[in-house]
Amino acid sequence: MVTALPGAAQYLESGRRCVDGESFGRGSIEGTVTGNRLAPIFAATLLMACDQTSPNVNAPDAAADLPVVVDAPTDDGVLPDGAADAGPPPFDAGPTPTCEGEALVRPIATATAGYSDGEIAGLVPYRGGFLALWREGAVRGAGGVDGAVPGRDQITLLAVDPNGAPQREPAVVRSTAGTRIDLSTPTLTRAGEGALVLYRESVGFPGDADFTTRVMSAPIDASGAALGAMPLLPNYSDPIAAGLSSGVTLGLSARVVEVLDGGAVVASPGAFRVRPSGELASAAIDVTAFIPASAENVVLRPSGDAAAAIYKRGSDVYVVRFDPGGLIDSAGPRVTRNLLLPNIDDAAPLAEGVILVWSEELNGQSVVSAAVLGLDGSLRARQVIERFVGNLPAVSIVPSHGGATALWLRGGLVRGATVQPDGVVRTPFDGPRIAEAAGRVVAVGSGRRLSAAVQTGPRGRRGVAFTRFCIPLP
């Protein structure tokens, strides 16, 4: 069966980009990332070259209708729609925790010479502070090995204490300068006492004699030190991941089954598990019946002891839950019909339901919105959080006291609003002002405390700032 993937050809919105006009894609990882709309997770298997002649970071996907061949299931495994939801009782968040200490903003990294732009690719707590993952990119030189393909990448790990003070020198996890290798948006998850980085690296283009693509892993030990990258899954594309309570990381990716003419491939979505050591814990299993290759805006997030994947397909939104062992829950997918979301920026699966957030442009305004889904797939609420005139922001959401808190940038100001599982949106609030902040606010919540990493500075001289602040009292 041949099907068109809406927004599909952002191969390197999660990987190969045109930098200096680069399009860094909104990823869907624990901690999320920056840039334009996230392509379908498996759309990276299109493996298309950038058009460097007319880069436009705000342009719509020029190849949205390019075909990808998939084995489409005759039965998507979806359970019947849940009954109409009369709405849950008013949400009780319990006693309001204290949140002491002043808000702060502290620079923690500056641009590497020769790189023009980047993205925050993850933020996770670990022993003694936080680990932040930063990817930078640049156009390769005109000649030599480094000029063979359009871009090059560098993934850097930053370790800071709760006040944003560096705990060690920044560590380069992977650099592709001087090579023909391109990297996807990496993902960073907690893994045991440390963390784990997953990313895709590819050489050349489909059809090249030496074309290869594979998923790589890079374990981070309990002290925050990167232990080196290792091959994980040959012939697989861009991974996303979530850490499970056992310390094992659950990953989703797509196996490149066959490369066809014109850059399209046969894609077979799969789920796999990785030990904290970076080694594969189990072979990837096909999950096409639950998360098809045509899934858009796939988000994979921890949910209690386990994880959940959320994605849109046409006008519907699907929630696929995994158990603590990383297997698809026997309850199967839950579907919310005819939600008609323009996209999913981020999602927070909670014990009481799932909260989705997104932004869109309507009548010349940037509109930040949220939807709350019940555990049975019913729609509890769909709310506009804020409208303003300004650049369309990337929206993140992180579990916190009161439900989950949506975060976005309005100019250089961090804005936030807590969304309750019953659908109530609390009054939006101002967080810190960060000079020349750009992209996505990547945050970790603990009670009323939010800690975040934000990219700063003008294009060509990007840096990273760490910030912490408190959710205001309701």
C-alpha angles and dihedrals in degrees: 000000000000118000134172117237111218107229089001105138097071088112094163101020063100099026131347108048141173099239117200084046087020121164109219108191130228102250128202106229140126097285094013129221146244142269137041130352117315113248119223107289092242095043089088086079087077085078094196128175121245120253101231093181096077112018115178120168091198097045119116117251104287094201101042092132099050110127126245120189115225137163097249113203118236088222118038091202093238117158118229116279115274118253118268108289114235086196131260122271116271109294117253111202093184126228114353109247122225120252113197131183133058124280112259142187119200130174111234104173141021131206118283113238111263097025121104108190143359150172139237102245102184149343123202134167119242137165108314101003142328139320118215125191120210128185121197127190141191142173113265121245122270097256146021127039090314091059097053096100134016106263148029130199144203126197114203129188119213123194118196137167122241089277094052095254112146114254095191140357116287110271123217106225094183136354124184099189109137094021140088091238123120125195132213125226102289124228126219123202137170111259119183109303091342138029142261132227120205126184142150123246123191136182122214128332132301107280094032113125091235098040113143136161128186143159116249130198130206117188121213116207128223092270092056096255120143110234099199134273127276135185113262113168122013117213094018128125138218111337130210121191149183130202117241125213090251090065092251117123119228114214136189123201141140127253115227100230099174137354114227133192116286096031098289121130140191104255127201114187115220141180123219140171129227129199120229086255089066093249123129111262096191137004116263114267125208113256099171092124090061104029109025124199088250091063113125131211094004113196122189115193139167113260115190107302092343139034143252134211118213125189143151127237115185108314095338132087122214130201117198115186126204125205124235089271092059096253123129109266115254090237088073127209123334117214133202108203126218097001089143097202116177088219143325114248096179143335139208117206108205133179089257100044145304126291119204126192133190144155130225139170115250125173093343094309133107109238124198114199142174137201126198119209126195122232089258093054095260119143111243099176144345113200139177107228100187143349123201143152109253144075116332106257132216108239125215129186128200130183111255143148108310095028116295132336122226116214131193141152123254105185104312093331124104109225126193143179130183116229117203122216089243090062099258114138113206120220112287115249139200119250125186123320110238118191113242093353113177140181124005132350104233108200148175120207129210114172105305092339118102122189118188148171121219132182113239141185134048122304109280093031104052123163138173129247128194118214137179130189143151130257105242119249112267 
